Amino acid sequence: MRRGIFVPLCLAALLCALLTGCREERQNDHTDLDAKPVLYLYPEKETEVNVRLDYDGELTCTYPAYGEEGWTVTAAPDGTLTDGSGQTYNYLYWEGLSDGDYDFSQGFCVPGADTAAFLEESLEKLGLTRREANEFIVYWLPRMQNNPFNLISFQFENYTNRAGLTITPQPDSLLRVFMAWQPLAEPVEIPEQDLPAFARTGFAAVEWGGAELPSLTAREAEQLITPLPPQGHDRGGGRDHTGAALRPAAPVNRDTVPLR
């Protein structure tokens, strides 16, 4: 089954229209969603920055357009990005399709009505600013809050290994937050996931994204929640990586994965 992975994204009206156009040909139902990662850049002083993706899959949409040499922008300390034509952006966006598995050996089972509070607390622990967390929540909350329950697990090296990111000059700190989740009709027990903190130092790069997987029955979810051998919390490359992508104990095979 082809599944979609979502990356960070501000829902400004104009950008929404653009992204809808990118995915409307493939999005035939609510479980076949596109990847939507977004990347913020915060240098200590105005800096020309080049970003390249090593993505194990097919890029389906990027904004601004991703060229042969990747993205080259001038980044300001407040996060404003300016391209060669003078156009400004809040972040770099892309989506793609790729095979991959997610790890649900640890995570959280959250009532739909508690989703906003859960995300506010968890994203703060992981290191997103209030602005970044707000943009994350505004995108995901409408898809999650009306479900009876949501099975949620933040992904680390399995995600970052599929979506290599090369930033020049290299950031002093890099945070990559990627949430995989599945709607549930009934609650299940799952070992609680540790959410490591992130310290922003110097030139910081921050990315968030996610993947909505098909709804599960309680029995299917229990089969998925099987402990995996311990894995290090590699935040996805660079120095201080925090991010997203493990893989499911009972592999949840999806075909869509966004990476930067």
C-alpha positions, 0 to 999 in steps of 0.5 A: 500500500502506498502511504504518505509522509508529511513534513513541516508546512505553514498553511498560508493560503497561497502555499496551500493552493500550490501544495494541493496542486502538487498532490491532487493527482495522487490523493484519492483517499485519506490514507494516501497522503503526501510527504510534507517536510519543511526546513528552517534556517537560523544563521547567526548572521546573514549567510548564503546557504546551500541545501541538498537532499539525498532522498531515497525516493522520488521528489514530487513537489518542492517550494521553492523549486529544487534545482540541480544544485539543490537550494541556494538562499540567503538566510537571515538570523530571524529565519527569513530566506531570500532566493536569487530573484529576491523572493522571500520564504519562511522555510524550504518545503518538499514532498516525496514518495519512498519505501520505508518502515516506521518503528512503533515499539515505543510511543504514545496512545493519545485520545483524539481530544487530547492531541493538541495538549499532547503535541504542545508538550511533546514538541516543546520537549523536542526543541521546537519553538512556539512558532514552529510548534504552532505551524506543526500543530495547525497542520496535523491537528485537524487530521487527528483530533476527531479520531477516538485515539492516535498511535504516535511515535517520533522517528529518528535514524530510520527517517534520517537515513532515508532523507540525507541532508547536506547543508553548507555551511554546516549548522552548529545544531540540527533538529529533525522532528518526524512524527509517524501516527495511525488512527485507532478505534480503541486504546492500546498499551505501548511503552512510553517513548523518551523524547530527548531534548535539543540545544540550539547553538550557533547556526541552527537548522530545524526541520519537522514533518510526519507520516499518517499511516492507515487506521488500525484495529487494537489487535493490529496495533498490538502486533505492531508494538513489538520491542526492537533491538536498542538503537542509538538516537542518531538525530539524522546526521550532522552534529546535533540531530533531532529528528524522525524515523525509526521503523516498525517492529512489525514493518508498516510498509509505506510507499511515501516518505518525505526527506530533506 
